[in-house]
Amino acid sequence: MKNKCFLLLVLIFISCQTLISSNLKIYDAPLGAILNDKFHISVRINGNKEWKDIPAYMIYVDEVVNAKHYVRNSSMATFDFEGSVEVKVVCKNEKIDRARIRPLSYSIDYRLLNDSTLVFALDKAANLSVEVNDDIFGNLQLFANPIDKYNITKSSKDIIYFGPGIHEFKDNVYKIESGKTVYISGGAVMKGQMLIENAHDVKLIGRGIIDPKIKMGIRIANSKNVYVEGLFATQCATGGSENVTIKNVKVISYYGWGDGMNVFSSKDVTFDGVFCRNSDDCTTVYGTRLGFEGPSSNITMKNSTLWADVAHPIFIGIHGNPDVPEVLENLNYINIDILDHKEKQINYQGCLAINVGDENLVRNVRFENIRIEDFRQGQLVNLRIFYNKKYCKAPGRGIENVLFKNISYNGKNAEISIIEGYNEERSIRNVIFENLKINGEMIYDDMPNKPKWYNTGDMAGVYIGPHVDGVSFIKTIQ
């Protein structure tokens, strides 16, 4: 009898723990928000019968066709959860013949309930692209966030609170002062740029949206000790700043030169769990540029997803101060999925690109655990010291100590990658490819099927040009 009672208590405890650990939070769209009705999205906690509807916002992406740019309507939806949930997506205007949920490395399977409805499960937070019938422009960007643990309300002390609704600002800018915490609730749409300028000790957090029509939705300038988390915007740039953390922020742009997450003349900047889909470079590191002066150092992007509808997913080095040469150093890109890269101009290709101009020296760069899907057009790697007269006043000084570790590419569209210096004094030195895998094949200097007269780069589609010293391809895992 005691054993039966004990077992019953254990079962009750387990059941209670399951209920406690499963949580779901939905945010209604405010009146007046622009929605996209292509998809009907709903979610429920696993084991529950009740589905909860999620609004799909209208957002905009860039498609380039024959060198011309076209703005396409796309969809974005967001919710918070912990535990395990099921997501249901109904395509309202076409039959689903096929679908995929990316990043592909997440291995998210779906099932079709009927010819217009798919269902899939999630057990951890994820920033996803749900694509029906190979449509990458009219897709659904689905941001399944961790539960917002701040528990901030309108009555919270010492917090500037923007609740559900549409908020408008004079000159379409809201400036955040030093020492302030600004909370933008889910269900809030901000009709203005969030500006952190000449400020320190600032937090900008929440689950809200900076309106998709606002260019440069978040701007951090000449500031220190800044933390931004959980929001959606078009762009989020950091210039002349230090000790900045940007976590679980999503940026999607559609207009010309719509870079995602720039860094200018800054140090100690961390991006964690971000999503960038952009109409220009997704993430960059530069020196002097656009009024910001000085080098950049200690920049890390990790656990993130990048999608470049134009230009580079990752781009380093082109801008600086040729009169006072700068060093861009200690740059880390770790655990990243690259979903797309589309650039016809050879001078601006490269998923992982270091193009050094303006007397810059770039050194100590680490690309690690990066999974590159079959992009539309471009190169895997582009390392060059060059003189791009459109953007630079001088060639760069050099590139030193670059590690590509555990990089994988699966696809057929990659063009020839380039590694090339400028002259004997402006060279590239010490580049290591460790466990480079292309379409499942490990590429390394001693690989058994490489003819002895081949360069290892030939096996990887990598052209290694003049003024390059110390490129090696090694294998450290079985």
C-alpha positions as CSV (number, residue, x, y, z in Angstrom):
1,M,0.0,0.0,0.0
2,K,2.8,2.4,0.9
3,N,4.6,1.6,-2.4
4,K,1.3,2.3,-4.3
5,C,0.9,5.6,-2.5
6,F,4.5,6.6,-3.2
7,L,4.1,5.7,-6.9
8,L,1.0,7.8,-7.1
9,L,2.8,10.8,-5.5
10,V,5.6,10.4,-7.9
11,L,3.2,10.4,-10.9
12,I,1.4,13.4,-9.6
13,F,4.7,15.2,-9.1
14,I,5.9,14.4,-12.6
15,S,2.5,15.5,-14.0
16,C,2.7,18.8,-12.1
17,Q,6.3,19.4,-13.2
18,T,5.3,18.8,-16.8
19,L,2.5,21.4,-16.5
20,I,4.8,23.9,-14.8
21,S,7.5,23.5,-17.3
22,S,5.2,24.0,-20.3
23,N,4.2,27.6,-21.0
24,L,3.0,29.6,-23.9
25,K,2.5,33.3,-24.5
26,I,0.8,34.9,-27.5
27,Y,0.7,38.6,-28.3
28,D,-2.3,40.0,-30.2
29,A,-1.6,42.5,-33.0
30,P,-2.6,46.0,-32.2
31,L,-5.4,47.7,-34.1
32,G,-4.0,49.4,-37.2
33,A,-1.1,47.0,-37.6
34,I,-0.5,45.8,-41.2
35,L,-1.0,42.1,-41.4
36,N,-0.5,39.5,-44.1
37,D,-3.2,36.9,-44.5
38,K,-1.3,34.4,-46.6
39,F,-0.9,32.1,-43.6
40,H,-3.0,31.2,-40.7
41,I,-0.7,30.3,-37.8
42,S,-1.7,28.7,-34.5
43,V,0.2,27.0,-31.7
44,R,-0.6,24.8,-28.7
45,I,1.2,23.1,-25.9
46,N,1.8,19.4,-26.7
47,G,-1.0,17.4,-25.2
48,N,-3.5,20.2,-25.2
49,K,-6.5,20.3,-27.6
50,E,-6.8,24.1,-27.8
51,W,-5.0,25.9,-30.5
52,K,-4.1,29.6,-30.0
53,D,-4.0,31.9,-33.1
54,I,-0.8,34.0,-33.8
55,P,-1.1,37.1,-35.9
56,A,1.1,37.3,-39.0
57,Y,2.6,40.8,-39.7
58,M,3.3,42.1,-43.2
59,I,7.0,42.6,-43.7
60,Y,9.1,43.2,-46.8
61,V,12.1,41.6,-48.4
62,D,14.2,42.3,-51.4
63,E,14.4,40.2,-54.6
64,V,16.9,41.0,-57.3
65,V,15.9,40.1,-60.8
66,N,18.2,41.1,-63.8
67,A,20.1,43.6,-61.6
68,K,16.8,45.3,-60.5
69,H,15.4,45.3,-57.0
70,Y,11.8,44.4,-56.3
71,V,10.1,44.7,-52.9
72,R,8.2,41.5,-52.0
73,N,5.6,41.0,-49.3
74,S,6.5,38.4,-46.7
75,S,5.2,37.3,-43.3
76,M,6.5,37.4,-39.8
77,A,4.9,35.9,-36.6
78,T,6.2,35.5,-33.1
79,F,5.4,33.9,-29.8
80,D,7.1,32.8,-26.6
81,F,7.2,29.3,-25.1
82,E,9.0,26.8,-22.9
83,G,8.5,23.1,-22.9
84,S,7.2,21.5,-26.0
85,V,4.7,22.9,-28.5
86,E,3.0,22.1,-31.8
87,V,2.8,24.7,-34.6
88,K,0.1,24.6,-37.3
89,V,0.5,26.6,-40.5
90,V,-2.4,26.9,-43.0
91,C,-1.5,28.2,-46.4
92,K,-4.7,30.0,-47.4
93,N,-4.2,30.6,-51.1
94,E,-2.4,27.5,-52.5
95,K,-2.0,23.8,-52.1
96,I,1.1,22.6,-50.3
97,D,3.0,20.3,-52.6
98,R,6.2,20.5,-50.7
99,A,7.6,22.5,-47.8
100,R,10.7,23.0,-45.7
101,I,11.6,24.5,-42.4
102,R,15.0,26.1,-42.1
103,P,17.7,26.2,-40.9
104,L,18.0,22.7,-42.2
105,S,20.5,21.8,-39.5
106,Y,17.6,21.9,-37.0
107,S,16.1,18.8,-38.7
108,I,12.5,19.9,-38.0
109,D,10.1,17.5,-39.6
110,Y,6.6,18.4,-40.5
111,R,3.5,16.4,-41.4
112,L,0.6,17.5,-43.7
113,L,-2.8,17.4,-42.2
114,N,-4.4,18.1,-45.6
115,D,-3.3,19.8,-48.8
116,S,-3.1,23.2,-47.2
117,T,-2.0,22.6,-43.6
118,L,1.3,21.5,-42.1
119,V,2.2,20.8,-38.5
120,F,5.5,20.5,-36.7
121,A,6.8,20.4,-33.1
122,L,9.3,22.5,-31.3
123,D,11.0,21.8,-27.9
124,K,13.3,24.8,-27.8
125,A,13.4,28.4,-29.0
126,A,14.2,28.9,-32.7
127,N,14.2,31.6,-35.4
128,L,12.8,29.8,-38.5
129,S,11.8,30.2,-42.1
130,V,8.8,28.2,-43.2
131,E,8.7,27.9,-46.9
132,V,5.9,26.4,-49.0
133,N,6.4,25.3,-52.6
134,D,10.0,26.7,-52.7
135,D,8.7,30.3,-52.2
136,I,11.5,32.1,-50.3
137,F,10.0,35.5,-50.6
138,G,6.4,34.9,-49.6
139,N,7.6,32.7,-46.8
140,L,6.8,32.9,-43.1
141,Q,9.6,34.1,-40.7
142,L,8.5,32.4,-37.5
143,F,10.3,33.6,-34.3
144,A,9.6,31.2,-31.4
145,N,11.1,33.0,-28.5
146,P,12.0,31.8,-25.0
147,I,9.4,32.9,-22.4
148,D,9.9,36.6,-21.5
149,K,11.0,36.3,-17.8
150,Y,11.1,40.0,-17.1
151,N,7.4,40.1,-16.0
152,I,7.4,43.8,-16.6
153,T,4.1,45.7,-16.6
154,K,2.9,49.3,-16.8
155,S,3.3,49.6,-13.0
156,S,6.9,48.4,-12.9
157,K,9.1,50.9,-11.2
158,D,12.1,52.6,-13.0
159,I,11.0,51.2,-16.3
160,I,9.8,53.1,-19.4
161,Y,7.0,50.8,-20.5
162,F,5.4,50.7,-24.0
163,G,2.5,48.3,-23.8
164,P,0.4,46.8,-26.6
165,G,-0.6,49.2,-29.3
166,I,0.9,51.5,-31.9
167,H,3.2,54.2,-30.6
168,E,4.2,57.2,-32.7
169,F,7.0,59.7,-32.1
170,K,8.0,63.1,-33.2
171,D,10.4,63.0,-36.2
172,N,10.0,59.2,-36.1
173,V,12.7,58.9,-33.4
174,Y,12.6,57.9,-29.7
175,K,15.9,58.7,-27.9
176,I,16.8,56.6,-24.8
177,E,18.8,58.4,-22.1
178,S,21.6,57.1,-19.9
179,G,20.6,54.8,-17.1
180,K,17.2,53.9,-18.6
181,T,15.5,50.6,-19.2
182,V,13.0,50.7,-22.0
183,Y,10.6,47.8,-22.3
184,I,8.6,47.3,-25.5
185,S,5.8,44.7,-24.9
186,G,4.7,42.1,-27.3
187,G,1.8,43.5,-29.3
188,A,3.5,46.9,-29.4
189,V,4.5,48.5,-32.7
190,M,6.9,51.4,-32.6
191,K,6.5,54.0,-35.4
192,G,10.0,55.3,-34.9
193,Q,13.7,54.5,-34.6
194,M,15.0,53.5,-31.2
195,L,18.1,55.7,-30.7
196,I,20.7,55.1,-28.1
197,E,23.2,57.9,-28.6
198,N,25.9,59.4,-26.3
199,A,24.4,57.3,-23.6
200,H,25.6,54.7,-21.0
201,D,24.0,51.8,-19.0
202,V,21.0,51.4,-21.2
203,K,18.6,48.4,-21.7
204,L,16.2,48.1,-24.6
205,I,14.2,44.9,-24.1
206,G,10.9,43.2,-24.8
207,R,9.0,41.4,-27.6
208,G,7.7,44.3,-29.6
209,I,8.2,45.4,-33.1
210,I,9.9,48.5,-34.6
211,D,7.7,49.2,-37.7
212,P,9.0,47.4,-40.8
213,K,8.9,50.6,-42.7
214,I,11.3,52.4,-40.3
215,K,14.8,52.3,-41.8
216,M,17.6,51.6,-39.2
217,G,15.1,50.6,-36.5
218,I,17.7,50.4,-33.8
219,R,20.8,52.6,-33.7
220,I,23.5,52.6,-31.1
221,A,26.0,55.5,-31.4
222,N,28.9,56.6,-29.2
223,S,27.5,54.7,-26.2
224,K,28.7,52.3,-23.5
225,N,27.2,49.4,-21.6
226,V,24.2,48.7,-23.8
227,Y,21.9,45.6,-23.8
228,V,19.3,45.0,-26.4
229,E,17.1,41.9,-26.4
230,G,14.1,40.2,-28.1
231,L,12.9,42.9,-30.5
232,F,12.2,43.0,-34.3
233,A,13.5,45.8,-36.5
234,T,14.8,46.4,-40.0
235,Q,18.4,47.1,-38.9
236,C,20.5,47.4,-35.7
237,A,23.8,49.2,-36.1
238,T,26.5,49.9,-33.5
239,G,29.1,52.7,-34.0
240,G,31.7,54.3,-31.7
241,S,30.5,52.2,-28.8
242,E,31.8,49.6,-26.3
243,N,30.4,46.8,-24.2
244,V,27.3,46.2,-26.3
245,T,25.2,43.0,-26.2
246,I,22.5,42.3,-28.8
247,K,20.5,39.1,-28.0
248,N,17.7,37.4,-29.9
249,V,17.1,40.5,-32.0
250,K,15.7,39.9,-35.5
251,V,16.3,42.3,-38.4
252,I,14.8,42.1,-41.9
253,S,15.3,44.8,-44.5
254,Y,14.1,45.4,-48.1
255,Y,15.5,48.7,-49.3
256,G,18.9,49.7,-50.8
257,W,21.9,49.3,-48.6
258,G,19.8,47.7,-45.9
259,D,22.7,46.2,-43.9
260,G,21.6,44.1,-40.9
261,M,23.9,44.5,-37.9
262,N,26.9,46.8,-38.7
263,V,29.8,47.5,-36.3
264,F,31.8,50.7,-36.9
265,S,34.7,51.7,-34.7
266,S,33.5,49.7,-31.7
267,K,34.9,47.1,-29.2
268,D,33.5,44.4,-27.0
269,V,30.3,43.8,-29.0
270,T,28.4,40.5,-28.8
271,F,25.6,39.2,-30.9
272,D,23.8,36.1,-29.5
273,G,20.9,34.3,-31.1
274,V,20.2,36.9,-33.7
275,F,18.4,36.5,-37.1
276,C,19.4,38.7,-40.0
277,R,17.7,38.7,-43.4
278,N,18.9,41.7,-45.3
279,S,19.0,43.6,-48.6
280,D,22.7,44.1,-48.2
281,D,25.4,42.7,-45.9
282,C,23.9,40.9,-42.9
283,T,26.7,41.7,-40.4
284,T,29.9,43.7,-40.9
285,V,32.9,44.9,-39.0
286,Y,34.5,48.2,-40.1
287,G,36.9,50.8,-38.8
288,T,36.3,54.5,-39.4
289,R,33.1,55.1,-41.3
290,L,30.0,57.4,-41.3
291,G,31.4,59.8,-38.6
292,F,32.6,57.1,-36.3
293,E,36.4,57.0,-35.9
294,G,38.9,54.3,-34.8
295,P,39.4,50.5,-35.0
296,S,37.1,47.7,-34.0
297,S,38.0,44.7,-31.8
298,N,36.6,41.9,-29.8
299,I,33.4,41.4,-31.8
300,T,31.6,38.1,-31.5
301,M,28.5,36.7,-33.2
302,K,27.2,33.3,-32.1
303,N,24.2,31.0,-32.2
304,S,22.7,33.0,-35.1
305,T,21.1,32.8,-38.5
306,L,22.0,34.9,-41.6
307,W,20.3,35.3,-44.9
308,A,21.7,37.8,-47.5
309,D,19.3,38.6,-50.3
310,V,22.0,40.9,-51.6
311,A,25.8,40.9,-50.9
312,H,27.5,39.1,-48.0
313,P,26.3,37.3,-44.9
314,I,29.5,38.2,-43.1
315,F,31.7,41.0,-44.3
316,I,34.9,42.5,-42.7
317,G,37.4,45.1,-43.4
318,I,36.6,47.4,-46.3
319,H,36.3,50.8,-44.4
320,G,38.9,52.5,-42.3
321,N,41.2,55.6,-42.1
322,P,44.1,55.4,-44.5
323,D,45.7,58.5,-42.9
324,V,45.8,56.8,-39.5
325,P,45.9,53.0,-40.3
326,E,43.7,50.9,-38.1
327,V,43.6,47.2,-36.9
328,L,40.4,45.2,-36.9
329,E,41.1,42.2,-34.6
330,N,39.7,39.4,-32.5
331,L,36.6,38.7,-34.5
332,N,34.6,35.5,-33.8
333,Y,31.7,33.9,-35.7
334,I,30.6,30.7,-33.9
335,N,27.7,28.4,-34.4
336,I,26.0,30.1,-37.3
337,D,23.6,28.9,-40.1
338,I,23.8,30.8,-43.4
339,L,20.6,30.2,-45.3
340,D,21.3,32.2,-48.5
341,H,23.7,34.4,-50.4
342,K,22.8,36.1,-53.6
343,E,25.2,38.4,-55.4
344,K,26.0,38.6,-59.1
345,Q,28.9,41.1,-58.7
346,I,32.1,39.1,-58.2
347,N,33.6,42.0,-56.3
348,Y,30.9,41.6,-53.5
349,Q,30.6,37.8,-53.2
350,G,31.5,35.6,-50.3
351,C,29.5,34.1,-47.5
352,L,32.6,34.5,-45.2
353,A,34.3,37.6,-46.7
354,I,37.3,39.6,-45.5
355,N,38.0,42.4,-48.0
356,V,40.6,44.7,-46.7
357,G,41.0,48.3,-47.8
358,D,41.8,51.8,-46.5
359,E,45.2,50.6,-45.0
360,N,43.3,48.3,-42.6
361,L,45.0,45.3,-41.0
362,V,42.6,42.4,-40.1
363,R,43.9,39.8,-37.8
364,N,42.8,37.0,-35.5
365,V,39.5,36.0,-37.1
366,R,37.7,32.8,-36.2
367,F,34.9,31.2,-38.1
368,E,33.8,28.0,-36.3
369,N,30.8,25.6,-36.6
370,I,29.2,27.4,-39.5
371,R,26.7,25.5,-41.7
372,I,26.1,27.0,-45.2
373,E,23.1,25.9,-47.1
374,D,22.8,25.9,-50.9
375,F,22.7,29.7,-51.6
376,R,21.5,31.1,-54.9
377,Q,24.7,32.8,-56.1
378,G,28.1,33.7,-54.7
379,Q,31.2,32.2,-53.1
380,L,31.9,30.4,-49.9
381,V,35.0,32.3,-49.0
382,N,36.5,35.6,-50.2
383,L,39.7,36.8,-48.6
384,R,41.3,39.7,-50.5
385,I,43.5,42.7,-49.9
386,F,42.3,45.1,-52.5
387,Y,41.8,48.7,-53.6
388,N,38.1,49.2,-54.3
389,K,38.1,52.7,-55.6
390,K,34.3,53.0,-55.2
391,Y,34.6,52.7,-51.4
392,C,38.3,53.0,-50.5
393,K,41.1,55.6,-50.6
394,A,43.9,53.0,-50.4
395,P,44.4,49.2,-50.4
396,G,44.5,47.3,-47.2
397,R,47.7,46.4,-45.3
398,G,47.1,42.7,-44.7
399,I,45.1,39.7,-43.3
400,E,46.7,37.5,-40.6
401,N,45.6,34.5,-38.6
402,V,42.3,33.3,-39.9
403,L,40.8,30.0,-38.8
404,F,37.9,28.3,-40.6
405,K,37.0,25.4,-38.3
406,N,34.1,23.0,-38.9
407,I,32.7,24.8,-41.9
408,S,30.2,22.8,-44.0
409,Y,28.5,23.5,-47.3
410,N,25.9,21.4,-49.0
411,G,24.9,22.6,-52.4
412,K,25.9,23.1,-56.0
413,N,25.7,26.9,-56.6
414,A,29.0,28.0,-55.1
415,E,31.3,29.8,-57.5
416,I,35.1,29.7,-57.2
417,S,36.3,31.1,-53.8
418,I,39.2,33.5,-53.8
419,I,42.2,34.1,-51.5
420,E,44.5,36.8,-52.9
421,G,46.9,39.4,-51.6
422,Y,47.8,42.7,-53.2
423,N,51.6,42.8,-53.3
424,E,54.5,41.5,-51.3
425,E,54.1,44.1,-48.6
426,R,50.3,43.7,-48.5
427,S,49.8,40.0,-48.1
428,I,47.7,37.3,-46.5
429,R,49.3,35.1,-44.0
430,N,48.4,32.0,-41.9
431,V,45.0,30.8,-43.0
432,I,43.8,27.4,-41.7
433,F,40.9,25.3,-42.9
434,E,40.2,22.7,-40.2
435,N,37.6,20.1,-41.0
436,L,36.2,21.8,-44.1
437,K,33.4,19.7,-45.4
438,I,31.8,20.2,-48.9
439,N,28.8,18.0,-49.8
440,G,29.8,15.5,-47.1
441,E,33.5,15.2,-48.2
442,M,36.2,16.3,-45.9
443,I,38.8,18.5,-47.7
444,Y,42.4,18.3,-46.3
445,D,45.9,18.2,-47.5
446,D,46.4,14.5,-47.1
447,M,43.0,13.4,-48.4
448,P,43.4,10.1,-50.2
449,N,41.6,10.9,-53.4
450,K,43.5,14.1,-54.2
451,P,46.0,13.7,-57.1
452,K,49.5,14.7,-55.9
453,W,49.8,17.4,-58.5
454,Y,46.6,19.1,-57.3
455,N,46.5,22.0,-54.8
456,T,44.1,21.2,-51.9
457,G,42.2,24.3,-52.8
458,D,41.3,22.7,-56.1
459,M,39.4,20.1,-54.3
460,A,37.4,22.8,-52.4
461,G,36.9,25.2,-55.3
462,V,39.2,27.7,-53.7
463,Y,41.6,29.8,-55.8
464,I,44.7,30.7,-53.9
465,G,46.3,33.6,-55.7
466,P,49.6,35.5,-55.3
467,H,50.9,37.2,-52.1
468,V,49.4,34.5,-49.9
469,D,51.5,32.5,-47.5
470,G,50.7,29.7,-45.1
471,V,47.3,28.3,-46.2
472,S,46.7,24.8,-44.9
473,F,43.8,22.3,-44.9
474,I,43.8,20.0,-41.9
475,K,41.6,17.2,-40.5
476,T,41.3,16.8,-36.7
477,I,38.1,14.7,-36.5
478,Q,37.2,11.3,-38.0
